């Protein structure tokens, strides 16, 4: 009986010692904001010098002229059109033709520019906050002509613009 009591006491002492070790561990570190994922800054399939009608390639836009044209885009999750002009201005509209105007009622229009790192900044001043968004622009080419734009988010605090620009834009006209 004494052995049983001694065994029980020994077990209890060991349990107490191991639980103290378990409770004495360092606290879980505070969660930190994850670094944004790296954005590819090089073309996935660089355009060759000799382009044929079947050549598929891409390039990173570095100036407003690279984006010129009318593109299909989502605006508020609805199909719309977006015209980029060589001077950096842009106009959104409900038809490709409507984007020829300086602005279309009910749709945004604004300016944009590229910085020294090739990051495109779009500016829409009527927003009280989050007027600008920064993106890396990839142009998909077929036969040496632009057919699609992909905008990779660098920084933008306006979720609707992030969402709309998160989809591939298809070229529909000059």
GROMACS elastic network, one bead per residue, 0.5 to 0.9 nm:
[ bonds ]
;  ai    aj funct       b0    kb
    1     4     6  0.50584   500
    1     5     6  0.63562   500
    1     6     6  0.86033   500
    2     5     6  0.51376   500
    2     6     6  0.60816   500
    2     7     6  0.84559   500
    3     6     6  0.50050   500
    3     7     6  0.59721   500
    3     8     6  0.85070   500
    4     7     6  0.50029   500
    4     8     6  0.61061   500
    4     9     6  0.86088   500
    5     8     6  0.50120   500
    5     9     6  0.61095   500
    5    10     6  0.84715   500
    6     9     6  0.51583   500
    6    10     6  0.60682   500
    6    11     6  0.85974   500
    7    10     6  0.50798   500
    7    11     6  0.62031   500
    7    12     6  0.86881   500
    8    11     6  0.51405   500
    8    12     6  0.62368   500
    8    13     6  0.86856   500
    9    12     6  0.50747   500
    9    13     6  0.61581   500
    9    14     6  0.85864   500
   10    13     6  0.51682   500
   10    14     6  0.61766   500
   10    15     6  0.85883   500
   11    14     6  0.51296   500
   11    15     6  0.61164   500
   11    16     6  0.86289   500
   12    15     6  0.50534   500
   12    16     6  0.61711   500
   12    17     6  0.86373   500
   13    16     6  0.51224   500
   13    17     6  0.61974   500
   13    18     6  0.86846   500
   14    17     6  0.51070   500
   14    18     6  0.61628   500
   14    19     6  0.85459   500
   15    18     6  0.52606   500
   15    19     6  0.60877   500
   15    20     6  0.86128   500
   16    19     6  0.52462   500
   16    20     6  0.62564   500
   16    21     6  0.88028   500
   17    20     6  0.52654   500
   17    21     6  0.65088   500
   17    22     6  0.88554   500
   18    21     6  0.51121   500
   18    22     6  0.62765   500
   18    23     6  0.87321   500
   19    23     6  0.61107   500
   19    24     6  0.84423   500
   20    23     6  0.51448   500
   20    24     6  0.59564   500
   20    25     6  0.89256   500
   21    24     6  0.51217   500
   21    25     6  0.68041   500
   22    25     6  0.59010   500
   23    26     6  0.85292   500
   24    27     6  0.87057   500
   25    28     6  0.89112   500
   26    29     6  0.83408   500
   27    30     6  0.87766   500
   28    31     6  0.86704   500
   29    32     6  0.87036   500
   31    34     6  0.87722   500
   32    35     6  0.89599   500
   33    36     6  0.88391   500
   34    37     6  0.86043   500
   35    38     6  0.86251   500
   36    39     6  0.86345   500
   36   154     6  0.85551   500
   38    41     6  0.89051   500
   39   136     6  0.79665   500
   39   152     6  0.69803   500
   39   153     6  0.81426   500
   39   154     6  0.77362   500
   40    43     6  0.77968   500
   40    44     6  0.83265   500
   40   136     6  0.87078   500
   40   152     6  0.86323   500
   41    60     6  0.73022   500
   41   118     6  0.89229   500
   41   136     6  0.77597   500
   41   138     6  0.89719   500
   42    45     6  0.88240   500
   42    46     6  0.82140   500
   42    59     6  0.77190   500
   42    60     6  0.68912   500
   43    46     6  0.51629   500
   43    47     6  0.83627   500
   43    57     6  0.81252   500
   43    58     6  0.57302   500
   43    59     6  0.51336   500
   43    60     6  0.61389   500
   43   138     6  0.76524   500
   44    57     6  0.76661   500
   44    58     6  0.64999   500
   44    59     6  0.78854   500
   45    48     6  0.88195   500
   45    56     6  0.76979   500
   45    58     6  0.55780   500
   45    59     6  0.78418   500
   46    56     6  0.89380   500
   46    57     6  0.55175   500
   46    58     6  0.55484   500
   46    59     6  0.62020   500
   47    50     6  0.83503   500
   47    51     6  0.74482   500
   47    55     6  0.79858   500
   47    56     6  0.75809   500
   47    58     6  0.61162   500
   47    59     6  0.69861   500
   47   141     6  0.80656   500
   47   144     6  0.79451   500
   48    51     6  0.61781   500
   48    55     6  0.84354   500
   48    57     6  0.79438   500
   50    55     6  0.88718   500
   51    54     6  0.79162   500
   51    55     6  0.57646   500
   51    56     6  0.86752   500
   51   142     6  0.88805   500
   51   143     6  0.61691   500
   51   144     6  0.60887   500
   52    55     6  0.52274   500
   52    56     6  0.88670   500
   52   142     6  0.86058   500
   52   143     6  0.54174   500
   52   144     6  0.74220   500
   53    56     6  0.85559   500
   53   142     6  0.69070   500
   53   144     6  0.73608   500
   54   142     6  0.65640   500
   54   143     6  0.54686   500
   54   144     6  0.89677   500
   55   141     6  0.78695   500
   55   142     6  0.55890   500
   55   144     6  0.71344   500
   56   140     6  0.75192   500
   56   141     6  0.57382   500
   56   143     6  0.65202   500
   56   144     6  0.78938   500
   57   139     6  0.85503   500
   57   140     6  0.60731   500
   57   141     6  0.52539   500
   57   142     6  0.65805   500
   57   143     6  0.84884   500
   57   144     6  0.80923   500
   58   138     6  0.67227   500
   58   139     6  0.54314   500
   58   141     6  0.55059   500
   58   142     6  0.85407   500
   58   146     6  0.86228   500
   59   137     6  0.85151   500
   59   138     6  0.57414   500
   59   139     6  0.53088   500
   59   140     6  0.67566   500
   59   141     6  0.78388   500
   60    66     6  0.87906   500
   60   118     6  0.79040   500
   60   136     6  0.74554   500
   60   137     6  0.58148   500
   60   139     6  0.61606   500
   60   140     6  0.89837   500
   61    64     6  0.77959   500
   61    65     6  0.85891   500
   61    66     6  0.55834   500
   61    67     6  0.70670   500
   61   114     6  0.87150   500
   61   118     6  0.69934   500
   61   119     6  0.85057   500
   61   120     6  0.82917   500
   61   136     6  0.76780   500
   61   137     6  0.54143   500
   61   138     6  0.60169   500
   61   139     6  0.65713   500
   62    65     6  0.85320   500
   62    66     6  0.69805   500
   62   114     6  0.62582   500
   62   115     6  0.81460   500
   62   116     6  0.84951   500
   62   117     6  0.82318   500
   62   119     6  0.73848   500
   62   120     6  0.76970   500
   62   136     6  0.88905   500
   62   137     6  0.80049   500
   63    66     6  0.56446   500
   63    67     6  0.76053   500
   63    86     6  0.85564   500
   63    88     6  0.85023   500
   63   113     6  0.73320   500
   63   114     6  0.59277   500
   63   115     6  0.88254   500
   63   118     6  0.76536   500
   63   120     6  0.82632   500
   64    67     6  0.56089   500
   64    68     6  0.67289   500
   64    84     6  0.76724   500
   64    85     6  0.71276   500
   64    86     6  0.53424   500
   64    87     6  0.66504   500
   64    88     6  0.52894   500
   64    89     6  0.86218   500
   64   112     6  0.77611   500
   64   113     6  0.66642   500
   64   114     6  0.72602   500
   64   120     6  0.86573   500
   65    68     6  0.52800   500
   65    84     6  0.84440   500
   65    85     6  0.72419   500
   65    87     6  0.76963   500
   65    88     6  0.79390   500
   66    86     6  0.81131   500
   66   139     6  0.80505   500
   66   146     6  0.88038   500
   67    70     6  0.89393   500
   67    83     6  0.89056   500
   67    84     6  0.60899   500
   67    85     6  0.76300   500
   67    86     6  0.77838   500
   67    88     6  0.89850   500
   67   137     6  0.85328   500
   67   139     6  0.77793   500
   67   146     6  0.84919   500
   67   149     6  0.80779   500
   68    83     6  0.72160   500
   68    85     6  0.51379   500
   68    86     6  0.57955   500
   68    88     6  0.87251   500
   68   174     6  0.72036   500
   69    82     6  0.82203   500
   69    83     6  0.56069   500
   69    84     6  0.55154   500
   69    85     6  0.68448   500
   69    86     6  0.88364   500
   69   171     6  0.70281   500
   69   172     6  0.77539   500
   69   173     6  0.58094   500
   70    81     6  0.66339   500
   70    82     6  0.55733   500
   70    84     6  0.65236   500
   70    85     6  0.88851   500
   70    96     6  0.65190   500
   70    97     6  0.89753   500
   70    99     6  0.78455   500
   70   170     6  0.84924   500
   70   171     6  0.59134   500
   70   172     6  0.56094   500
   70   174     6  0.58259   500
   71    80     6  0.85581   500
   71    81     6  0.55869   500
   71    82     6  0.51751   500
   71    83     6  0.62694   500
   71    84     6  0.81284   500
   71    96     6  0.79346   500
   71   147     6  0.88406   500
   71   148     6  0.78647   500
   71   149     6  0.82165   500
   71   169     6  0.57809   500
   71   170     6  0.52650   500
   71   172     6  0.54030   500
   71   173     6  0.70518   500
   71   174     6  0.89465   500
   72    79     6  0.69769   500
   72    80     6  0.58813   500
   72    82     6  0.62993   500
   72    83     6  0.88950   500
   72    96     6  0.80637   500
   72   168     6  0.87072   500
   72   169     6  0.54240   500
   72   170     6  0.51983   500
   72   171     6  0.63233   500
   72   172     6  0.65346   500
   73    77     6  0.89125   500
   73    78     6  0.82001   500
   73    79     6  0.59016   500
   73    80     6  0.52754   500
   73    81     6  0.54393   500
   73    82     6  0.64112   500
   73    92     6  0.87385   500
   73   164     6  0.71289   500
   73   165     6  0.76481   500
   73   167     6  0.75679   500
   73   168     6  0.75913   500
   73   169     6  0.52514   500
   73   170     6  0.72913   500
   74    77     6  0.51506   500
   74    78     6  0.51336   500
   74    80     6  0.55887   500
   74    81     6  0.77546   500
   74   163     6  0.85846   500
   74   164     6  0.51843   500
   74   165     6  0.75536   500
   74   167     6  0.74862   500
   74   169     6  0.81891   500
   75    78     6  0.52425   500
   75    79     6  0.62542   500
   75    80     6  0.59000   500
   75    81     6  0.83006   500
   75    92     6  0.82967   500
   75   107     6  0.84012   500
   75   160     6  0.82594   500
   75   161     6  0.80863   500
   75   163     6  0.89769   500
   75   164     6  0.58795   500
   75   165     6  0.87373   500
   76    79     6  0.83020   500
   76   160     6  0.67050   500
   76   161     6  0.83104   500
   76   163     6  0.84209   500
   76   164     6  0.67959   500
   77   160     6  0.86458   500
   77   163     6  0.81112   500
   77   164     6  0.66204   500
   79    94     6  0.78082   500
   80    92     6  0.70921   500
   80    93     6  0.59835   500
   80    94     6  0.50151   500
   80    95     6  0.66429   500
   80    96     6  0.80493   500
   81    91     6  0.82559   500
   81    92     6  0.55813   500
   81    93     6  0.53108   500
   81    94     6  0.60776   500
   81    95     6  0.59840   500
   81    96     6  0.55148   500
   81    97     6  0.88470   500
   81    98     6  0.85190   500
   81    99     6  0.71382   500
   81   172     6  0.86330   500
   82    90     6  0.68748   500
   82    91     6  0.56659   500
   82    93     6  0.64678   500
   82    94     6  0.88813   500
   82    95     6  0.89134   500
   82    96     6  0.74719   500
   82    99     6  0.66717   500
   82   109     6  0.89704   500
   82   169     6  0.89077   500
   83    89     6  0.83398   500
   83    90     6  0.54232   500
   83    91     6  0.52878   500
   83    92     6  0.64457   500
   83    93     6  0.84067   500
   83    96     6  0.77949   500
   83    99     6  0.58054   500
   83   100     6  0.75485   500
   83   173     6  0.89404   500
   83   174     6  0.86259   500
   84    87     6  0.84646   500
   84    88     6  0.67916   500
   84    89     6  0.62037   500
   84    91     6  0.69305   500
   85    88     6  0.55576   500
   85    89     6  0.54154   500
   85    90     6  0.60439   500
   85    91     6  0.85648   500
   86    89     6  0.73717   500
   87    90     6  0.88687   500
   87   111     6  0.84555   500
   87   112     6  0.85674   500
   87   113     6  0.88173   500
   88   110     6  0.85445   500
   88   111     6  0.55342   500
   88   113     6  0.59117   500
   88   114     6  0.89167   500
   88   122     6  0.88724   500
   89   102     6  0.89058   500
   89   109     6  0.75460   500
   89   110     6  0.57145   500
   89   112     6  0.60510   500
   89   113     6  0.86939   500
   90    99     6  0.84021   500
   90   102     6  0.84689   500
   90   103     6  0.87731   500
   90   108     6  0.85668   500
   90   109     6  0.55383   500
   90   110     6  0.54482   500
   90   111     6  0.59367   500
   90   112     6  0.74567   500
   90   122     6  0.88453   500
   91    98     6  0.87857   500
   91    99     6  0.54999   500
   91   100     6  0.77850   500
   91   101     6  0.76568   500
   91   102     6  0.67726   500
   91   103     6  0.58997   500
   91   104     6  0.73435   500
   91   107     6  0.78076   500
   91   108     6  0.64814   500
   91   110     6  0.66712   500
   91   111     6  0.88198   500
   92    95     6  0.87047   500
   92    96     6  0.87613   500
   92    98     6  0.82065   500
   92    99     6  0.59257   500
   92   103     6  0.74452   500
   92   104     6  0.68815   500
   92   107     6  0.55723   500
   92   108     6  0.56537   500
   92   109     6  0.59382   500
   93    96     6  0.69178   500
   93    97     6  0.81978   500
   93    98     6  0.56307   500
   93    99     6  0.52879   500
   93   100     6  0.89795   500
   93   103     6  0.79336   500
   93   104     6  0.56980   500
   93   105     6  0.81218   500
   93   106     6  0.81900   500
   93   107     6  0.58333   500
   93   108     6  0.79548   500
   93   109     6  0.88646   500
   94    97     6  0.84969   500
   94    98     6  0.66826   500
   94    99     6  0.79595   500
   94   104     6  0.81793   500
   94   107     6  0.80249   500
   95    98     6  0.52191   500
   95    99     6  0.69294   500
   96    99     6  0.56708   500
   96   100     6  0.77600   500
   96   172     6  0.76778   500
   96   173     6  0.77258   500
   97   100     6  0.58215   500
   97   101     6  0.83141   500
   98   101     6  0.60857   500
   98   103     6  0.83790   500
   98   104     6  0.67752   500
   99   102     6  0.74400   500
   99   103     6  0.71336   500
   99   104     6  0.69831   500
  100   103     6  0.81869   500
  101   104     6  0.67440   500
  102   109     6  0.76398   500
  103   106     6  0.89542   500
  103   107     6  0.74273   500
  103   108     6  0.72896   500
  103   109     6  0.58146   500
  103   110     6  0.87305   500
  104   107     6  0.55278   500
  104   108     6  0.73724   500
  104   109     6  0.77299   500
  105   108     6  0.80906   500
  108   124     6  0.72239   500
  108   126     6  0.86281   500
  109   123     6  0.87646   500
  109   124     6  0.67492   500
  110   122     6  0.73391   500
  110   123     6  0.57378   500
  110   125     6  0.73027   500
  111   121     6  0.85153   500
  111   122     6  0.59997   500
  111   123     6  0.53258   500
  111   124     6  0.69629   500
  112   120     6  0.69197   500
  112   121     6  0.54170   500
  112   123     6  0.57955   500
  112   124     6  0.88213   500
  112   132     6  0.89137   500
  113   119     6  0.83037   500
  113   120     6  0.56777   500
  113   121     6  0.54407   500
  113   122     6  0.67274   500
  113   123     6  0.86473   500
  114   117     6  0.77785   500
  114   118     6  0.55709   500
  114   119     6  0.54211   500
  114   121     6  0.61602   500
  114   122     6  0.88995   500
  115   118     6  0.53641   500
  115   119     6  0.54978   500
  115   120     6  0.66399   500
  115   121     6  0.77139   500
  116   119     6  0.74529   500
  117   120     6  0.89303   500
  118   136     6  0.70264   500
  118   137     6  0.83698   500
  119   134     6  0.64403   500
  119   135     6  0.57235   500
  119   136     6  0.50528   500
  119   137     6  0.74585   500
  119   154     6  0.79625   500
  120   133     6  0.81745   500
  120   134     6  0.55733   500
  120   135     6  0.51725   500
  120   136     6  0.59225   500
  120   137     6  0.68500   500
  121   132     6  0.64725   500
  121   133     6  0.55836   500
  121   135     6  0.64360   500
  121   136     6  0.88214   500
  122   131     6  0.81645   500
  122   132     6  0.53855   500
  122   133     6  0.54195   500
  122   134     6  0.65361   500
  122   135     6  0.82286   500
  123   131     6  0.56331   500
  123   133     6  0.68493   500
  124   127     6  0.64151   500
  124   130     6  0.86010   500
  124   131     6  0.51278   500
  124   132     6  0.63138   500
  124   133     6  0.88679   500
  125   128     6  0.75056   500
  125   129     6  0.87361   500
  125   130     6  0.88731   500
  125   131     6  0.54489   500
  125   132     6  0.79663   500
  126   129     6  0.87482   500
  126   131     6  0.73998   500
  127   130     6  0.66097   500
  127   131     6  0.53907   500
  127   132     6  0.89891   500
  128   131     6  0.69971   500
  129   132     6  0.86511   500
  129   157     6  0.84187   500
  129   158     6  0.81321   500
  130   133     6  0.73934   500
  130   156     6  0.70726   500
  130   157     6  0.54734   500
  130   158     6  0.55456   500
  131   156     6  0.87779   500
  131   157     6  0.85778   500
  131   158     6  0.78740   500
  132   155     6  0.87815   500
  132   156     6  0.68025   500
  132   157     6  0.82131   500
  132   158     6  0.83036   500
  133   153     6  0.81406   500
  133   154     6  0.79081   500
  133   155     6  0.59104   500
  133   157     6  0.72508   500
  133   158     6  0.76131   500
  133   161     6  0.79833   500
  133   162     6  0.82014   500
  134   152     6  0.86505   500
  134   153     6  0.65371   500
  134   154     6  0.53089   500
  134   155     6  0.50325   500
  134   156     6  0.60583   500
  135   151     6  0.57639   500
  135   152     6  0.52882   500
  135   155     6  0.68712   500
  135   156     6  0.82233   500
  136   150     6  0.82196   500
  136   151     6  0.56549   500
  136   152     6  0.50125   500
  136   153     6  0.66551   500
  136   154     6  0.67565   500
  137   149     6  0.67850   500
  137   150     6  0.58930   500
  137   152     6  0.64179   500
  138   148     6  0.83498   500
  138   149     6  0.57166   500
  138   150     6  0.51000   500
  138   151     6  0.63281   500
  138   152     6  0.78230   500
  139   146     6  0.63472   500
  139   147     6  0.75431   500
  139   148     6  0.59019   500
  139   150     6  0.65304   500
  139   151     6  0.88400   500
  140   145     6  0.83052   500
  140   146     6  0.57806   500
  140   147     6  0.58142   500
  140   148     6  0.50275   500
  140   149     6  0.61494   500
  140   150     6  0.78541   500
  141   144     6  0.56294   500
  141   145     6  0.51175   500
  141   147     6  0.55397   500
  141   148     6  0.71195   500
  142   145     6  0.54427   500
  142   146     6  0.65151   500
  142   147     6  0.65700   500
  143   146     6  0.84270   500
  146   149     6  0.79808   500
  146   170     6  0.89237   500
  146   171     6  0.70286   500
  147   169     6  0.84826   500
  147   170     6  0.58956   500
  147   172     6  0.80111   500
  148   168     6  0.65834   500
  148   169     6  0.54027   500
  148   171     6  0.55594   500
  149   167     6  0.88637   500
  149   168     6  0.57821   500
  149   169     6  0.50026   500
  149   170     6  0.65351   500
  149   171     6  0.77694   500
  150   165     6  0.78404   500
  150   166     6  0.75279   500
  150   167     6  0.70715   500
  150   168     6  0.50312   500
  150   169     6  0.65181   500
  151   165     6  0.61201   500
  151   166     6  0.64771   500
  151   167     6  0.78567   500
  151   168     6  0.74861   500
  151   169     6  0.85868   500
  152   165     6  0.81893   500
  152   166     6  0.72439   500
  153   156     6  0.71025   500
  153   162     6  0.71496   500
  153   165     6  0.82482   500
  153   166     6  0.77041   500
  155   162     6  0.89812   500
  156   159     6  0.74541   500
  156   161     6  0.78592   500
  156   162     6  0.66639   500
  157   161     6  0.86714   500
  157   162     6  0.80083   500
  158   161     6  0.56994   500
  158   162     6  0.64155   500
  158   163     6  0.89171   500
  159   163     6  0.61034   500
  159   164     6  0.86276   500
  160   163     6  0.51215   500
  160   164     6  0.61672   500
  160   165     6  0.84997   500
  161   164     6  0.51257   500
  161   165     6  0.58687   500
  161   166     6  0.81880   500
  162   165     6  0.53271   500
  162   166     6  0.59017   500
  163   166     6  0.50481   500
  163   167     6  0.73398   500
  164   167     6  0.61151   500
  165   168     6  0.74088   500
  165   169     6  0.79560   500
  171   174     6  0.82854   500
